[in-house]
Amino acid sequence: MKQTAEHNDKKMQNRYNYASRVPFHRTKKPKIAGMFRAIATTLSLAAIAFSPQTRAELLDVEKDELLFGFIKLTDCAPLVIAKEKLFFEDEGLEVRLEAQANWKILLDRVISGELDGAHMLAGQPIGATIGFGTQAHIITPYSLDYNGNGITVSNDLWAQMQENDPELKKPQPKHPISAKSLVPIVQAKKAAGDPMRMGMVFPVSTHNYEIRYWLASSGISPGFYLDRASGAIDATGTTDADVLLSVTPPPQMPATLEAKTIEGYCVGEPWNQQAVIRGIGVPVTTNYDIWKNNPEKVFGITKEWADENPNTTVAIVKALIRAGMWLDAIDSSGKLINRDEAARILSRSEYVGADYEVIKNSMTGYFYFQKTDKRPMPDFNVFFKYNASYPWYSDCIWFLTQMRRWGQIPEEKSASWYHDTAKRIYRPDIYNDAAKHLIEEDLMSKEDLPRFPFLSRWKGYREPSDEFIDGKPYDGRKPIDYINSFTIGLKD
């Protein structure tokens, strides 16, 4: 159902009201979460005098002391805010957050049980579950955000792009900027035996699929993970590539660009804005322009862990929902009211550890493409509105189609395989259970949940969209048609 911006703003004001209804708030943390549950009844009685409503009984969580992993990116915000604003504690959970060196280590530690769960790339639960790179059944009951990434090129490459397209020399060139001005540069470098190199953060990262989508939409091949002639697997994903893509951890992107190891990269914030501040690169597009309101990170746990800790899983999602609501809260004018505070929290060394002013740019709805080109982008980071936190089956299917397109899924699959696989990994049933509890506690509104036609077989699927940089429509109900619609890519 399409809604006006004014209607959405009013809904977000209401959501702030719900997110603010904290039945009681402790000024001192308990040493362990178990102590909190033991005195919950006493505190609840005392809270009646200070709160318009009483708290429903806490879920009987199976595990109350939890360790979650994250990477130093601004989209870890829901986990950080759920901790800092005591939303986890309100559920009887004592949560520690621990930064991880890279995405592989993070995933491995979730699989091994060293971490109870983590801030994950949307493709990680999918890749692990289908056996790409590693094999483990990972689920996601919560989507952390929409958008939040950018593609940055070096100053030298930007200057060459400007020569090929004089429109790019304007102080504020028209966006979105496609990769068309790159084509002759890429062709010349490949012919000289020195193909262009660019960075992305992980083989199953949104960034990999986004930079591939951006390049391919202009006729540039980003390479395949499968040799189409012999059927051999290529773990580097560079077979038949015009541009060579390689993995670089997010915090290292600017330094790798400055060292000229790569000429561009796709990464999340604050590492695109860092390139602008340091004067070493120019962001040419954001993933909002590649795919408007695209899923970015998720909260991931093993299915085994979720099965062993069902109440704990629901409690975690409850806290994350409230964090997402808090992050997207607005005032009557539509201004985001908590993002400045969120940026200050995230800038701390134990979290993102980047300069507050750099984090503030994108978190408060602005983005610098150049020092002279600051643009309002209120939806650069979306954590709750537009149902951003809902684990949509169709989002999972989009990633699966891109894995197939580039050969990470080497063999043809039926349409039913895509739908069945999505339902093994994305778990809106857990999200709905958590939301039901919050609604009963008057901390969330029924309007915050997606609405589906009664008895629809497509519950959990977003409406089809053509808001991609190439205008190509995507309908999650028809994965095979979508895969076969691309000029560059494997076909089924």
Buried (B, 14 or more C-beta within 10 A) or exposed (E): EEEEEEEBBBBBBBBBEBBEBBBBEEEEEBEEBEBBBEEBEEBBEEBEEEBEEBBBEBBEBEBBEBBBBBBBBBBBBBBBBBBBBBBBBBBBBBBEBBBBEBBBBBBBBBBEEEBBBBBBBBBBBBBBBBEBBBEBBBBBBBBBBBBBBBBBBBEEBBEBBBEEBEEBEEEEBEBEBBBBBBBEBBEEBBEEEEBBBBBBBBBBBBBBBBBBBBBBBBBBBBBBBBBEEEEEEBEBBBBBBBBBBBBBBBBBBBEBBBEEEBBBBBBBBBBBBBBBBEEBBBBBBBBBBBBBBBBBBBBBBBBBBBEEBBBBBBBBBBBBBBBBBBBBBBEEEBEBBBBEBBBEBBBEEEBBBBBBEBBBBBBBBBBBBBEEBBEEBBBBBBBBBBBBBBBBBBBBBBBBBBBBBBBBBBEEBEBEBBBEBBBBBBBBEBBBBBBBBBBEBBBBBEEBBBEEEEEEEBEBBBEEBEBBBBEBEBBBBBBBBBBBBBEBBBEB
